[in-house]
């Protein structure tokens, strides 16, 4: 047609222009990085170690309240949430509720970090890698143990891929935790004299592979006692930082501070505060030996007793002195008690007596002679007062089938034995 | 090809353009056919020349016309464009314009660089012009759109000054994707983010930087000045919006600002003064004496009269919504506190708090004019509006400058610039975990306690609530200031131009920049701050947003006799960057808002970076002006998609046929002289958020070391856009000549690859992941009826009725059914389940369903639907009357059905202050009984305790019907007759109009909250209709004088 002839060249230029414009949109790269957070590829060993250490504290306060309230060591009077005095004391535990899901999720989040951490060792030599592996396995074992403490007979998920695998039994989980700890110890033995990363003040004195290994063995001793492997426990204790003559508070801690993006210790409540939420269980006072220094150190009497949800107490908590005070992961006093417990398990009452005497003497109390009949109860009594609020009472009593010995405060109250498998771990269809 | 005819036409055109310099003056008057009313502002020009003029206020015109015969084109919006042959020698010509009920001459944008006349349009594209947009002033643009169109739902999330609105086109079409339409102003894609202000931190309703902010933030479309808008065009569905590709799943709103018209400078000045007050009060429970109060509350005032069930419910509610406890005071202490605060009168705290009459002022000045070569439009607006709560308010200063220049016959450039400053003081309302918001505090303020400022100027501590809302109102600051600048250009160059063919190069682009500063200051002297661990909070958020886009296209027009073919192709570049820094300081120094004068500080930063690239090609064919066919394809890639290299393509095809132009229609032309059927198909996308493809590592520090932990949400590296495919069909018909018209559309949307946050087992380290999965269908019908009921010179009455309904259903899900939105199941939540409406509301009520399987009967507990946010239908009635110099128009907006989770009623029940607390009531509770399905009707002596007592068993008493009928707009205007105006200042004044206008003056609803338009969670697709006592809605009335020079 006419117009086509006239304008062929211009039309060609225009057509070419259009093509260029379209192609222009295709060339430019648009796959830039997330502007708000680093990608896993750039995360360093150090940041993942620090993240794991920091992440261990997430929802720890909820875990401690859970086990302390069920273990009848404490009450948590939360006017904004009746579940602390309802669900935990009356059951059943809600499989979708925060009392379970918050600590459960947080522990597995740390597990994920430890797995990522082990993938980041390509640039390290064998000894450096062994140090990272030893740290990662030890921390992972500890986090899994915390969740197993909650679910107990309901087992644990050891498949970390999110593919809704079958739950492992408690025994399988304990085996896995034990093997992680021993594998970690082997790795730590093969590591350099120092870690290729640094740790917070919570690990002061335990921040080299050699000293960290004594923390690993301390955890292994706790796990061995849980397993009833008393001779194994004694072996582990021998390799741990146990020191019968040493400071009871020697150990490894969760550190807190007011620094930016750090966490505050949520257990802390000021003694002078008009209202507090975390209280000691009244039986902690009733059952205390007269003059037990541990009682005076860990609780105090409020000016007035408080009644909430038909529960009454006047014991405030003085376990934690400030919002930046540390919380123990494991410390010397527990190790001495674990040694006593292992010896009682093996029938070595005289050896156990020595350790229990150390504990009682430090609390300003006279020795109690133990025999095969009273040894276990005496041990549990000492553990209760020495490790008050540190999350052991419920687990210790459960291990010896003594949950029925815990006090019930109200009609309808029960002692929870296991937390259920969390709702989100089971696929509906 | 009829080449000869084309050449002839060409010669004629050229002939006209080569006219001699000699002229004659053509004068006359343009009036409306039928009524004889003058039509000011009509454009008249000599066809195919720059010679033109505009009629004056009385419809008179004067044109320097060529001496020979010529074609005069007369055009005015809303009237059929006339082409008249003016013979040589004629010097006067009166013109009568025929009203165009279907607005068939209106040019509608159909592509990024092309447009079509409405009579050929194959989609239901809604549009509104300036006069219809704001007959009554609206604070924000989205407010002005309420009730204007079929298929567009505007929901006010909160009544707080500065807006916070959700605009939904054609129903719920996503579950967790973006919900708001794309706004394009003069070619610039603008940012409509709702940025968290920081008030959430004080109310603790959500953490700073929360992905699910509450506090009902304003959204930034509110900065656009409705006064500057010439027209708004709405591409409602995928079939119309496909050319906008991957961002258009929620529709596109195309805004065109006002531009100058050739002629002498015309000034338009208007001054408004008005008042605003609360639209509706909730009312409260009242008492005659303290004894009476003790009698009904019980001696134990600490429990505020709640029975055990109520107390348990309250505790659980507080756990979830998270209200901190009132001090653990003894009963005696509390009782004495109440006594000492005893007011001796029944205090209406709604009146104390929300009872202000706010002063509203607005000044608008515009000037426009120019030559056919260069046109200009400049406007300024100053608006100051006080709120119904003391200390709240809104102000806007806006300036617009638009220039159009025609360099030559080939090149034209249009430039638009806007500068605006808006400021709002929004108070503290909505959901709350600290009992500090006004609504929560009043819920726990019985009318017999006196918390008013005492004679010494001090505020008493509130005896039954952690904060004294009157004190909070007077000293708490929640201020937002936005500076915004939008600039755009449109450059057209005719590469080729002759009668057969033209080829245009079009470049359109621009930028949208704003800086939003939020200051929230909660001073340490406030009751709840004093009693807190870290008294005094100062939160400062600074958000910077820059959007820019450029599109280059070529438009080819071919005229082949009666057939024309328009083909356009081009490319588009878009960027969006947003950077928000929030500083939260607590334990502040008295009187200081500086964040560095505080004991604790933490800082958050959130960056959004998005880059999109696309190209498109579109062909439109018009055959004989009868059949219109179009096909288009857009291809997009985006940085938010997993595969950034991949182009996603979005096709479109549409056809329309004007049956009335065909021979067989002749017998029906009396019934309808314009009748069109249309059919359209198209696809659009909904992009995932910029963060969806990333698995983030979050900072978590210990002991001064910075650490990283994996986020609990796993990103999807292969994330794709959600795809909406729409089929739309309908008819447009005029009725009985100019008497009326009807537009009817049906649509069916299929949404695939739904963007979902799916729960994952936490043992993987993640608790949720972003996925594409599931399908949804949305069906709807839209109808608009226009009737010119009476048309005479003395009286005119025109009415426009819109009707629409939409139905969404989830067809399939790849995840387990899940609850979404709200706070907890027993407090009402939305349920996403196959076969259900995605906006279905459920609660505690379940029923046992037994299904027979191969393994025997299987029983399961299923949720019972308690309601649905989606209304049965919506209608609006717009009426325009004109009686001589008086004009009256009003817009009624009716929503039938649509349920709301009314947690405001729960709060007032818990506080024992609900207006109907003591009234007898009946509740139907469905299911629930453990022995199977049984509906039970409970009759209770007191509604309040009755509702609370059922909480946990039944949520239905707190699910309210959100039906309403609102008088959206009312305008009564008086056009001062020309005989008077002509005498003012020696005839300088063109026109003077006096008017009284009102917005939301009246509402009829059974809903017990402040307003059935509410959304605690802002612009979410699912879970919006949750009422936790927002800023109450207001009505406003204005007195307006406007005149032209």
Interface residues (C-beta under 8 A of the other chain):
Chain A: X1 X2 X3 X7 X10 X11 X14 X17 X18 X21 X22 X24 X25 X26 X28 X29 X30 X31 X32 X34 X35 X36 X37 X38 X39 X40 X43 X46 X47 X48 X49 X50 X51 X52 X53 X54 X55 X57 X58 X78 X79 X80 X81 X82 X83 X101 X104 X105 X108 X109 X110 X111 X112 X113 X115 X116 X157 X159 X160 X161 X162 X164 X198 X200 X201 X202 X255 X257 X258 X259 X260 X261 X262 X263 X274 X275 X306 X422 X424 X425 X427 X428 X429
Chain B: X1 X3 X312 X315 X316 X318 X319 X322 X323 X324 X325 X326 X327 X328 X495 X496 X498 X500 X501 X503 X505 X552 X553 X554 X556 X569 X570 X571 X572 X573 X600 X601 X602 X603 X605 X606 X607 X608 X609 X611 X612 X613 X614 X615 X637 X638 X639 X644 X645 X647 X691 X694 X695 X696 X697 X698 X699 X700 X701 X702 X703 X704 X705 X706 X707 X708 X709 X710 X711 X712 X759 X760 X761 X762 X763 X764 X765 X766 X767 X816 X817
